[in-house]
Amino acid sequence: MGAVADAVLRAGAEVVGVIPEALVAREVGHKGLTELHVVRTMHERKALMADLSDGFITLPGGFGTLEEFFEILSWAQLSIHEKPCGLLDVDGYWAPLISLFDRAVAEGFVQVEHRSLVLTERDPETLLDLMERYTPTGTKKWIEPEER
């Protein structure tokens, strides 16, 4: 996250950060951001980031990255937000996860409409274009009463 923030700042753009108090106490916070929100918990962090964002791009990462991606994707599935969710598939990093999503659809665990919530591209500009053109699926119900 720091490398991305540094690159954005060098390019002359603004960077807004959200960090929980516990991480500030460990001096993990970035000192040169345009704006920094300090919140009490990780949950508050994710909620504020969601409120401040127009969309979400997930870069290659570890458990924390996956957890944040899946929470925001679940919120989209539940229509808590209608913002685009993208995976930037650098060097095929997300290919196994994308295959898992497709398998979940094939086996009936994920609806096709919900699978379309995940935008995936290898090229950042193409991903941004997809996100700009994104239209929410509008799926409000998963199962119709007669399907139960």
C-alpha positions as a printed NumPy array, in Angstrom:
array([[  0.   ,   0.   ,   0.   ],
       [  2.847,   2.359,   0.771],
       [  4.431,   1.903,  -2.658],
       [  1.109,   2.677,  -4.362],
       [  0.555,   5.73 ,  -2.148],
       [  4.089,   7.007,  -2.873],
       [  3.607,   6.58 ,  -6.639],
       [  0.264,   8.381,  -6.564],
       [  1.711,  11.246,  -4.53 ],
       [  4.71 ,  11.535,  -6.889],
       [  2.248,  11.798,  -9.79 ],
       [  0.673,  14.799,  -8.062],
       [ -2.586,  13.185,  -6.98 ],
       [ -4.16 ,  13.024,  -3.542],
       [ -4.017,   9.987,  -1.263],
       [ -6.482,   9.45 ,   1.576],
       [ -5.552,   6.848,   4.164],
       [ -7.586,   5.13 ,   6.864],
       [ -5.786,   3.376,   9.697],
       [ -6.843,   1.933,  13.059],
       [ -5.305,   3.343,  16.227],
       [ -3.512,   0.075,  17.003],
       [ -1.463,   0.348,  13.809],
       [ -0.689,   4.034,  14.372],
       [  0.689,   3.063,  17.79 ],
       [  3.068,   0.665,  16.003],
       [  4.129,   3.493,  13.66 ],
       [  2.92 ,   1.651,  10.555],
       [  1.058,   4.705,   9.206],
       [  2.242,   6.612,   6.122],
       [  3.397,  10.097,   7.147],
       [  3.048,  11.886,   3.791],
       [ -0.604,  11.321,   2.854],
       [ -2.877,  14.127,   1.749],
       [ -5.358,  13.124,   4.423],
       [ -5.233,  10.463,   7.136],
       [ -8.247,   9.201,   9.092],
       [ -7.462,   7.399,  12.334],
       [-10.276,   5.097,  13.477],
       [-10.755,   2.795,  16.427],
       [-11.039,  -0.634,  14.754],
       [-10.327,  -2.497,  11.527],
       [-14.067,  -2.776,  10.93 ],
       [-14.422,   1.009,  11.196],
       [-11.497,   1.302,   8.797],
       [-13.147,  -0.856,   6.154],
       [-16.518,   0.868,   6.56 ],
       [-14.971,   4.334,   6.162],
       [-12.875,   3.233,   3.177],
       [-16.053,   1.881,   1.565],
       [-17.862,   5.155,   2.208],
       [-15.012,   7.243,   0.788],
       [-14.521,   5.083,  -2.322],
       [-16.077,   5.205,  -5.776],
       [-14.908,   1.648,  -6.469],
       [-12.432,  -0.977,  -5.338],
       [ -9.349,  -2.373,  -7.046],
       [ -7.585,  -5.27 ,  -5.402],
       [ -3.899,  -5.719,  -6.146],
       [ -1.987,  -8.936,  -5.443],
       [ -1.682,  -9.457,  -1.72 ],
       [ -2.058, -11.785,   1.219],
       [ -4.676, -12.71 ,   3.78 ],
       [ -5.587,  -9.145,   4.713],
       [ -6.052,  -8.225,   1.054],
       [ -8.242, -11.279,   0.486],
       [-10.309, -10.55 ,   3.59 ],
       [-10.935,  -6.957,   2.541],
       [-11.763,  -7.974,  -1.041],
       [-14.244, -10.641,   0.045],
       [-15.968,  -8.363,   2.522],
       [-16.481,  -5.611,  -0.056],
       [-17.56 ,  -8.21 ,  -2.648],
       [-20.054,  -9.696,  -0.162],
       [-21.432,  -6.212,   0.454],
       [-21.916,  -5.815,  -3.312],
       [-23.648,  -9.207,  -3.488],
       [-25.993,  -8.104,  -0.697],
       [-26.607,  -4.741,  -2.458],
       [-25.101,  -2.832,   0.465],
       [-23.225,  -0.873,  -2.204],
       [-23.319,  -0.737,  -6.003],
       [-19.683,   0.178,  -6.613],
       [-17.42 ,  -1.734,  -9.   ],
       [-15.066,  -4.362,  -7.56 ],
       [-11.964,  -5.114,  -9.608],
       [ -9.067,  -7.536,  -9.454],
       [ -5.897,  -6.272, -11.107],
       [ -4.508,  -9.602, -12.318],
       [ -0.793,  -8.78 , -12.363],
       [  1.134, -11.629, -14.033],
       [ -1.856, -13.962, -13.591],
       [ -1.725, -13.672,  -9.788],
       [ -5.507, -13.885,  -9.423],
       [ -5.997, -16.616, -12.084],
       [ -6.525, -19.437,  -9.525],
       [ -9.074, -17.324,  -7.631],
       [-10.883, -16.424, -10.858],
       [-11.023, -20.136, -11.729],
       [-12.484, -20.821,  -8.297],
       [-15.204, -18.211,  -8.903],
       [-16.061, -19.863, -12.228],
       [-16.175, -23.289, -10.562],
       [-18.452, -21.919,  -7.834],
       [-20.838, -20.742, -10.583],
       [-20.638, -24.08 , -12.419],
       [-21.434, -25.972,  -9.213],
       [-24.293, -23.657,  -8.247],
       [-22.717, -21.913,  -5.257],
       [-22.583, -18.504,  -6.954],
       [-25.15 , -17.036,  -9.32 ],
       [-23.948, -15.808, -12.707],
       [-25.235, -12.324, -11.829],
       [-23.098, -12.292,  -8.702],
       [-20.037, -13.601, -10.573],
       [-20.32 , -10.544, -12.81 ],
       [-19.662,  -8.368,  -9.747],
       [-15.939,  -9.177, -10.094],
       [-14.226,  -7.224, -12.868],
       [-10.845,  -8.652, -13.825],
       [ -8.09 ,  -7.307, -16.062],
       [ -4.319,  -7.533, -16.394],
       [ -4.008,  -3.947, -17.655],
       [ -4.752,  -1.164, -15.116],
       [ -6.162,   1.258, -17.698],
       [ -8.478,  -1.386, -19.139],
       [ -9.66 ,  -2.259, -15.624],
       [-10.369,   1.414, -14.908],
       [-12.355,   1.634, -18.161],
       [-14.398,  -1.426, -17.158],
       [-15.042,   0.1  , -13.757],
       [-16.126,   3.404, -15.262],
       [-18.655,   1.594, -17.492],
       [-19.82 ,  -0.73 , -14.696],
       [-23.562,  -1.1  , -14.215],
       [-24.75 ,  -2.877, -11.054],
       [-26.624,  -6.114, -11.669],
       [-29.6  ,  -5.042,  -9.597],
       [-30.066,  -8.567,  -8.248],
       [-32.071,  -8.093,  -5.066],
       [-33.252, -11.697,  -4.568],
       [-31.197, -14.842,  -4.815],
       [-33.984, -17.406,  -4.796],
       [-37.572, -16.898,  -5.851],
       [-40.197, -18.389,  -3.459],
       [-41.189, -21.049,  -6.019],
       [-37.548, -22.265,  -6.181],
       [-37.426, -23.167,  -2.466]])
